[in-house]
Amino acid sequence: MRNDGREDRAISRRGFIRRSGTVVGVLLGANPRRTVAAQGQAIDPTVPPELDSTYEYYCPQLVEITRPGPIILPDGTSQCSWSRRPYLDLNFEEAAFYPVRSVQRLRMKKWDMYHVITPDHYVSFLVAWIGYAAFCSAQVYDRRTRETLEDIHIRPADPEFPMMRDSTAGRTEYRSKKVNASFEVDGEFRRIRVEFPSFAGIGLFAEINLHHPADHESICGTHLTNPKRAHYGHKIVCMAAVGDLRLARQTYRLDRRDAFGMLDFGRGYYPDRTFWYWATTCGRDETGKPIGFNLGYGNSPSDEGENAVLYDGRLHKIGPTHCRVPRCDLSTPPH
């Protein structure tokens, strides 16, 4: 299970670089821990904030999308929606909610985040572009020692690097002198390649293949700040994983019977101020069938767009959830 307490507050480029470690964790998820917001106020992730009107959320009606179409409609608006498959064309270039397009571009956020769970480790790989910076990070949690290692490489937003337009095909590729990462989608298969020699002082290398059968469903959600400002998420759970993970001098071979991959794909114009908890997990029942869920609790208690249970490739939509995080030990699973 993964649990993230996140709060996004607008900061300057200079502020981002100065507080990079903390802010990146707050923006796109790190291990739950006390962090410091841009204005110096303490954030305790065990205590959800009061979700007042400053946390913008707009959803007059949640609809299920069942056929292909654009996320930005001809009149410039979007629908608060969810779907069992990634039907929508992510034509965010058609959005127009800022008078100056160059300013609007800085509000765009894009990320591809993969999680891999094995009997020994929980691992995450993230490539992100957020308008004023770009970064690649990795996190490794040792399930036996309960120790966490994490590292990040940050670079300027320009020039932009290749990122998939949507989650169904293509390649996201982050290249630098210190870390290289590529995520590629080819039909039913997703390939993860990461070379991070300086990771946490020990080095990390991964070559992992994930399989998501074409007939398996997943959860997609379109969330609105206002009718013309939208962001999109696609979560895939229970992908069988094979390949190798090398930490320091130890290589771990992934077995599809007990290793799983999960995708967190995000694109869009997120609110200026956001907060959410996120939980996802996967495994097999006593007959060997995959079972998992994706749950979120964020800007509005009524937001249920990406809440679902998936069993044997079929999605079962559920309503709003609430996350209560234990105050005593953040390494214990939330309820």
WOVENCOR-V197110 format. One record per pair of residues at least 12 apart in sequence whose ideal C-beta (glycine too) atoms are under 6 Angstrom apart, sorted by the first residue. I is the first residue (numbers start at 1). J is the second residue. D is the distance in whole Angstrom. If there is no record, write none. Layout:
# WOVENCOR-V197110
((I,J,D) (I,J,D))
This chain:
# WOVENCOR-V197110
((1,279,6) (1,281,4) (1,333,5) (2,280,6) (3,32,6) (3,279,5) (3,334,5) (4,29,4) (4,278,5) (5,32,5) (5,45,3) (5,277,6) (6,26,6) (6,29,6) (6,276,6) (7,26,6) (7,43,6) (7,275,5) (8,27,5) (8,274,4) (9,37,6) (9,38,5) (9,273,6) (10,272,5) (11,38,4) (13,132,5) (15,38,6) (16,133,5) (20,154,5) (22,35,5) (22,36,6) (28,111,6) (28,128,6) (31,148,6) (32,45,5) (32,330,5) (46,325,5) (46,327,5) (49,275,6) (54,273,6) (55,273,6) (55,299,4) (56,225,5) (56,271,5) (57,299,4) (57,300,4) (58,224,4) (58,226,5) (59,80,4) (62,80,5) (63,79,6) (63,81,5) (64,82,6) (65,81,5) (65,83,4) (65,87,5) (68,87,5) (70,89,5) (70,91,5) (71,88,4) (71,90,5) (72,91,5) (72,94,4) (72,95,5) (76,96,6) (76,228,5) (77,227,4) (77,228,6) (78,222,6) (78,224,6) (78,230,4) (80,224,5) (81,222,5) (82,221,5) (82,305,5) (83,220,5) (84,217,4) (84,315,5) (86,167,5) (86,168,5) (86,220,5) (86,234,5) (90,166,5) (90,267,5) (97,228,4) (97,229,5) (106,131,4) (107,269,5) (108,131,5) (109,130,5) (109,270,5) (110,129,5) (110,163,5) (110,267,5) (111,128,4) (111,266,5) (112,127,5) (112,172,5) (112,183,5) (112,265,6) (113,126,5) (113,264,4) (114,192,6) (114,263,6) (115,262,4) (116,241,6) (116,261,5) (117,260,5) (118,254,6) (118,259,5) (119,258,6) (121,140,6) (122,141,4) (123,140,5) (124,139,5) (125,138,5) (125,194,6) (127,172,5) (127,174,5) (127,181,6) (132,157,6) (133,157,5) (134,155,5) (134,157,5) (135,152,6) (135,154,5) (136,153,5) (136,174,5) (136,179,5) (136,181,5) (137,152,4) (138,196,6) (138,199,6) (138,204,6) (146,331,6) (149,200,4) (151,199,5) (151,200,5) (153,176,6) (153,178,5) (153,179,5) (161,174,6) (167,234,5) (167,265,4) (169,185,5) (171,184,5) (178,198,6) (179,196,5) (180,195,5) (181,194,5) (188,211,6) (188,212,6) (188,213,6) (188,214,6) (189,209,6) (189,211,6) (190,210,4) (191,209,6) (192,208,4) (193,207,6) (194,206,4) (202,248,4) (204,247,6) (205,246,4) (206,245,5) (207,243,5) (207,244,5) (208,241,6) (208,243,4) (209,242,5) (209,243,5) (210,239,4) (210,241,5) (210,261,4) (211,239,6) (211,240,5) (212,236,6) (212,239,5) (216,313,4) (217,314,6) (217,315,4) (218,236,4) (219,235,5) (219,294,5) (219,306,5) (219,308,4) (220,234,5) (221,233,5) (221,305,3) (221,306,4) (223,305,6) (225,271,4) (229,269,5) (230,268,6) (231,268,3) (231,269,6) (231,270,5) (232,267,5) (232,268,5) (233,266,5) (233,306,6) (234,265,4) (235,264,6) (235,294,4) (235,306,6) (236,263,4) (237,262,5) (237,280,6) (237,282,5) (237,292,4) (237,310,6) (238,260,6) (238,282,4) (238,290,4) (238,292,5) (239,261,4) (240,256,4) (241,254,5) (241,259,4) (241,260,6) (241,261,4) (242,254,5) (242,256,5) (260,282,5) (262,280,6) (274,299,6) (275,298,6) (276,296,6) (276,298,3) (277,297,5) (277,323,4) (278,296,5) (279,295,5) (280,294,5) (289,312,4) (291,311,5) (292,310,5) (293,309,5) (294,306,6) (294,308,6) (295,307,5) (295,321,5) (297,321,6) (297,322,6) (297,323,4) (302,320,6) (304,319,5) (304,320,5) (307,321,6))
